[in-house]
């Protein structure tokens, strides 16, 4: 009986180990498939929020993506399993390496995207994030 208990516990330990390996394998294999480079970051006039422009590079088979993300001043931008930052993402385009953003006031962000083509190159365009309104200027 004791022998069967040891075999059963050994098999259970092996199964738990293999399960953990399977759960962690995608994270290890695909970690940081993409790179995120911050090009600008500005704090809202009341100091509560941060808006940042990032350029995402996921390798030779994809084009660069420029995106704007918002977060609370006390928070951080975190990458997901593929190395991309999607928390607070409000605007994504394949046009241009970067563009100006500015706070009109503490609750309104203006994103000026030179060379952006709304029909072709803009993939995400949120009108608000929490209580922050977002306006766009396409040149």
N, C-alpha and C positions, 0 to 999 in steps of 0.2 A: 504494500500500500504506500509506504513511504517513498519507494522508488518511482511509482506513478506520479506522486505529488511533485517530486523533483523534476521529472520529465515535463510535466504539465507547466510548472513554473518556468522552466527553461524555454519551453516553446512560447509561452506568453511573453517572456522578456524579448525573445527574438522577434515576435510579431510587433510588439510595441516599438522596438528599434527600427524595424523595416518601415512601419507606418510613419514614424518621425522622419526618416530619411525621405520617404515619398512626399511628405508635406514640405520639407525644406528644399528638395531638389530644384523646383522651378525658381525659387529665390536665389539659389546659388548659381544655377546655370544662366539665368536671364538678368541677373543683378546689373543695374546700370547699363542697360542696352542703349539708353538715351542719355545725352548730357544736357544739362540746363545751365545756361550762362545768364546771369543777371546783367542787364544793360543800364537800368535805372531804377531808382526806388525813391518814393517821396511819401512823406508823412502828412496826414490830413491836418488842416489848421488847428483843430482842437486836440491833436495828438492821439486820437483814438484808433486810427486806421493807418495801414500802410498799403500803398499801391506799388506794384513792381512790374517792370517789363522784362520778360525772359526770352531768350532765343533757344529753342529746342533743336538738338541735332541727334537724330536716331540712326545715323550711319549713311553709307553711300547709296542705299536703295530708296531712301526717302528724302524729300526736300525739307529744308529748315522750316520751322514754324515759330512765329513770333506770337507771344501771348501775354496778356495782362492778368495778373492775379491780385486779389485783395485779401487782407487778413487784418485781424485786430493787432494793435501795436504790441500787445503782450504775447502774441502767438508766434508761430514759426511756419515757414513753408516746408512741407515734408514731401519727399519723393515716394512714389509707390514702388511696387516690385520691379517695374521696368526702368526706373530712374526718372520718371516724369513727375512734374509737379502739377497736379490738377485741383488741389484744394483752393477754393476761392477763384477759380478760373472764370473770367467774365468775357474775354475776347480772345479769339484765335484767328490768325491769318497766315498765309504763306507769302504775303507781300512784304518786302522790305525787311532789313535786319533790325529795325527798331524805329520807334517814333515817340514824339513827346506825349506825356500825360501831365495833367495838372489838376489841382483841386480848385474848383471855382469857389467852393465854400466847404464847410465841414461835412456836408452830406451830399455833395455833387462832384463827381469826377468827370473830367473831359478827356477823351481819348482822341488824338488827332493822328489819323493814319494816312500819311502821304503815299500815294501809289496804290492804295488798297482799292480793289474792285469788288464791290459788294456782291455781285453775282457770282464771280469766279473764285476769288481768293479769301473770302471771309467765311469761316466755318462755325464760329460761335460769336454771338453778339447779344449779351444780356443787357436788359434795360435797367436792372437794379441788382444789388447784392445787399441783403439785409435792408437797412434803412438808407443805404447809399444809392442815389440815382446816378445813372451813367448816361452821358451824352457823347455823341460821336461826330467827328468832323472828317469827312473824306475829301481829300484834295485831288 
